[in-house]
Amino acid sequence: MSIVFSNIFYWIFAALLLGIVIVLHELGHFWAARLSGLRVMSFSVGFGPRLYARTGKDGVLYTIRLLPIGGYCRFYGEDESVANEKDAFYLQPIWKRALTTVCGPLMNMLTAVLAFFVLYAMLGIPAILPVVDSVVPDSPAQQAGLLPGDRFVEANGEPVNSSADLQNLIEVSGGVPITLTVDRLGEQIELTLTPRVIDSEAGRPQIGIWFSTINNRRYGIIQSVQMSFAMTKETIVAMFDFLRNLITRGQGAGDMVGPIGTVRVVREQTEYGGIRAYLSMLAMISVNLGFFNLLPIPGLDGSRLLFLLMEAIRRKRIDPNKEGLVHLVGIALLLLLMLPVYVRDILNLF
């Protein structure tokens, strides 16, 4: 019984994560609209039957609905029946509409930065240190005299700030001897060794050591901020690379998942890695949602920004009926293209 309850618990929290990311996206639209003076009709957390509703002093109808898997923000004048009134959304200055549109994806990016910051500065993450934990027998490291506890300082005259710095140098060494400087009990010692393939399965040059690890390394505030922005940037770059390879080479199509697949992955990662994995997935999914929404795909924020740009160039509003048709057809085609992904996600559940 406890196992069943545990599984349900992880499924619920995984679904909530997806809902949180979408609600924060809509909050980005909402706050930008309020700050720029645009009129908001309603803001909803969740979908489906209404559980709670209240009209605030600002005239906005706030609702909480049964299914906590997202939300929406509705602006006054999105409906053409009020499009000729002065407060209608589509009659507002282009810069206000553009700001409101772009702040949804921007909120997702900021959410990722904040989640990474909490991870680095407060919870801590597993870290591999540039320190020798153990040495493989008959390896280049043992032959050169490396001992457990040695901390790498330099490699070929370049500073070693992390285990990754040394690993990168070893992998590209091409069998050429490298000079290492290590700190051993306060004394700096210089060693020379030649990396070679030790593990045939790995198939890359190694020196034959295991690095020391710590489970919860926390970083300072400034370093955590820098790392958070850097990690968010790396995730965006990875999304660009994924999209380019998908379009030009067809690579990665099998790795795509829809909402159901995303919830399943979050559940699995959270069950295995706990709150740290949950925060990491929150950051990654936030970046993905923000990035995806900025693509010029009809129905998404990127497409709406493109229409605003065309309106600015033409100095004339695009026919709303034609724009609405483009968004409708685009969403339908997107859902059709994603149908195999949705089917695969459902099958993977079983």
Stockholm file with secondary structure:
# STOCKHOLM 1.0

chainA/1-350         MSIVFSNIFYWIFAALLLGIVIVLHELGHFWAARLSGLRVMSFSVGFGPRLYARTGKDGVLYTIRLLPIGGYCRFYGEDESVANEKDAFYLQPIWKRALTTVCGPLMNMLTAVLAFFVLYAMLGIPAILPVVDSVVPDSPAQQAGLLPGDRFVEANGEPVNSSADLQNLIEVSGGVPITLTVDRLGEQIELTLTPRVIDSEAGRPQIGIWFSTINNRRYGIIQSVQMSFAMTKETIVAMFDFLRNLITRGQGAGDMVGPIGTVRVVREQTEYGGIRAYLSMLAMISVNLGFFNLLPIPGLDGSRLLFLLMEAIRRKRIDPNKEGLVHLVGIALLLLLMLPVYVRDILNLF
#=GR chainA/1-350 SS CHHHHHHHHHHHHHHHHHHHHHHHHHHHHHHHHHHTTCCEEEEEEEEEEEEEEEECTTSCEEEEEEEEEEEEEEETTCSGGGTTSTTCGGGSCHHHHHHHHHHHHHHHHHHHHHHHHIIIIIICEEEEEEEEEEECTTSHHHHHTCCTTCEEEEETTEECCSHHHHHHHHHTCTTCCEEEEEEETTEEEEEEECCEECCTTTCSEECCEEEEEEEEECCCHHHHHHHHHHHHHHHHHHHHHHHHHHHHTCTTGGGCCCHHHHHHHHHHHHHHHHHHHHHHHHHHHHHHHHHHHTSCCTTSHHHHHHHHHHHHHHTSCCCHHHHHHHHHHHHHHHHHHHHHHHHHHHHHHC
#=GC SS_cons         CHHHHHHHHHHHHHHHHHHHHHHHHHHHHHHHHHHTTCCEEEEEEEEEEEEEEEECTTSCEEEEEEEEEEEEEEETTCSGGGTTSTTCGGGSCHHHHHHHHHHHHHHHHHHHHHHHHIIIIIICEEEEEEEEEEECTTSHHHHHTCCTTCEEEEETTEECCSHHHHHHHHHTCTTCCEEEEEEETTEEEEEEECCEECCTTTCSEECCEEEEEEEEECCCHHHHHHHHHHHHHHHHHHHHHHHHHHHHTCTTGGGCCCHHHHHHHHHHHHHHHHHHHHHHHHHHHHHHHHHHHTSCCTTSHHHHHHHHHHHHHHTSCCCHHHHHHHHHHHHHHHHHHHHHHHHHHHHHHC
//
